[in-house]
Amino acid sequence: MVRCRDWTWCLAHDRRDWVHLRLCLTCGRIGCCDSSPGRHATAHHEATGHPVIRSFQPGESWRWCYVHGTTG
């Protein structure tokens, strides 16, 4: 499996195989969820330490804290 750099790279290379998108609340970067092949949201957290994401899906407002492993 080829892991792409982020969701914009996926779009530029005609990949649309993500399942859901997540928004980093520290810097605003958007990445795909862990059910997606790229797992960009978690990769971003691991690379930066940014602790909290929220769903970027319409109608969803939950958040996830990687540090505490909890939703809010």
C-alpha positions, 0 to 999 in steps of 0.5 A, a space after each residue: 500500500 502506498 501511504 500518501 503525504 496528506 489528503 491534498 496529495 491524495 486529491 492531486 493524484 486522484 485518490 479519494 479512498 479516505 473514509 472520513 476527514 479529521 481537523 487538527 484543532 492546533 493548526 487546522 491541518 486536515 487528515 483522514 481517519 484511521 479507517 482510511 488507508 493513509 491514516 493522515 490524522 494520526 500520522 500528523 499527531 505522531 509527527 507534531 504532538 498536536 493532541 486534539 482533532 475534531 470530525 470534519 464531517 458535516 453534522 458531526 462536532 465530536 473531538 478526540 484527544 490522542 493524549 488521553 484517548 477520550 472523546 469530548 
